[in-house]
Amino acid sequence: MAMGTKTHVLEVLQTEILARISLKTICRFKSVCKKWKSTIESVYFRRLFLSLNRNSSSSSSSSWSLVYGQDELIVFHGRKTWDDLPKSPAPLIPPSFKRNHNGDCDYWDSSGGLVLITDGSDKAYCYVGSPVLQQWIKIPPPPSDPKGVWTFKVIHSPIQIGNMYNINLNGTIYFGCLSVPGILLTHDFYSESDQFRVVQLPDYPDHNKDYKRTLTTSGGFVMYLRTLAKKEETALKIWRLMNNDDYSWELLWEVRFPTTGNYAPMAMYLFDVATVYLWSQRDDHLVSCNLRKQNYTVLGDAANDCFIDQSVCKKSVDELWRPRSSSDEDEDLNFQVCIWLFQFVIPRWMEESVPRPPHAEMIDTTSLLSHATATHERMMREHETMMRERAAIMGDESNDEYFWMG
């Protein structure tokens, strides 16, 4: 065998071996030599790694959580990507912490491995960061005159917006408006348009109060899920919002499962549009449905790759899908769509450092919590110093007053 051919074969085998180890080890191997670094950072290697770690029938290839407000409802632990992270993504994002007057941090959104968290002590500030790299950027509020660092855009809406909830996907935000049921307001912030677009949900105005509906994302699309409990089965319909000029809906799945009871749609697996998760309000358990095979599995901790906080799930689902009035004057109230469940996914590929905008504070610590604690302690020291100085001034004034009165 020629030396060149032998070297090529060894390089191919080396690449195949590297693509089968964890990202933590791969990250370390980048520093072995320039050749390995070039191989690992290539587009081919990234695609090879993702293809080898993709499992279309389950979520085992990527850890992710389903979050409602400050509560983590369901955790799927992927074992094939990162071998040094917690089973649950939640410890990577401190969803709520309190330090006296420091307030709390609330999880708001995630995209591309980055997350957005608000500052509980000062709602004008927020944090954007990578939970995996534990790098955070503290974003200051926009100034009154947004020039230079900040840009702004005035967007016109044909509908008065109030009590908004939204989905963020690839730079486009989809707003659901509680005051006007059955519609989404969409806007692509990378476009030059200054208008919201109105998208009607595919089954509006079907006011069947027994439907349970939710909006989520999967496979790079916005997905609309609807369940209906029947006597001997559960009917499930799923639409996909097409990325075309007219924002049309495509009916992707219409299946019936031989399960009874009120099943609320929770989410879909982000990397596979054929996996959906339903919550049984009657028996308080989670069901994973394979839409291709049209079968289902009751999930639990037995498999050691799924954790379900049943009490939190029950409370959240009952709150989101609470019974509505069926009177004619409140008919629109029956058309409710859940959009408050957020999917946080640990990325399946290594990330670069978090981009740092000008004048934004970089926080590179073991956790955002430690930064918040240090910030709070500094604020407390400054407050105590101010109070001592004030007490000293007040004491001097009291003494002056005392001698003057004498």
Sequence and secondary structure as in RCSB ss.txt:
>XXXX:A:sequence
MAMGTKTHVLEVLQTEILARISLKTICRFKSVCKKWKSTIESVYFRRLFLSLNRNSSSSSSSSWSLVYGQDELIV
FHGRKTWDDLPKSPAPLIPPSFKRNHNGDCDYWDSSGGLVLITDGSDKAYCYVGSPVLQQWIKIPPPPSDPKGVW
TFKVIHSPIQIGNMYNINLNGTIYFGCLSVPGILLTHDFYSESDQFRVVQLPDYPDHNKDYKRTLTTSGGFVMYL
RTLAKKEETALKIWRLMNNDDYSWELLWEVRFPTTGNYAPMAMYLFDVATVYLWSQRDDHLVSCNLRKQNYTVLG
DAANDCFIDQSVCKKSVDELWRPRSSSDEDEDLNFQVCIWLFQFVIPRWMEESVPRPPHAEMIDTTSLLSHATAT
HERMMREHETMMRERAAIMGDESNDEYFWMG
>XXXX:A:secstr
  HHHHHHHHHHHHHHHHTTS HHHHHHHTTT HHHHHHHTSHHHHHHHHHHT  TTSSTTS EEEEETTEEEEE
E   SS SSS SSSGGGS      GGG   EEEEEETTEEEEE SS TT EEEEETTTTEEEEE    SS  TT 
     B SS   SEEEEEETTEEEEEETTSTTEEEEEETTSS  B EEEE TTTT   TT EEEEEEETTEEEEE
EEEE SS EEEEEEEE  STT  EEEEEEEEES  S EEEEEE TT TTEEEEEETTTTEEEEEETTTTEEEEE 
GGGSSEEE HHHHHHHHHHHT     SGGGGGGG  EE  EEEEE  SS        TT EEEESS HHHHHHHH
HHHHHHHHHHHHHHHHHHHHHHHHHHHHHH 
